[in-house]
Amino acid sequence: MGSSIHTQRDAPAHGAVTVTPADSNLSYDIRGFYVGATGDVRVTTINGNDVTFVAVPAGQIMPISCQRIWSTGTTATSIVGLY
């Protein structure tokens, strides 16, 4: 894994990793994420935008490239990052 996304953005993910929300950047950028248990997810996009997705349902895949999934403001659990 590198520090950024190396494949075309419209290509499917080629790997996955468990994400523990934290108020610091992930070790590498992710292409999107899966939410295993319903809740809010606060992220910082790779463009630096801070946004909260409210009431993301369990089983949802969010196709948004992120550099951070915040602990503060995130209530969803069982999050899996896609890269």
ABEGO torsion letter per residue (X at the ends): XBABBABBAABBBABBBBBBBBABBBABBBAEBBBABBEBBBBBBAAGBBBBBBGBBBGBBBBBBBABBBABGBABBGBBBBX
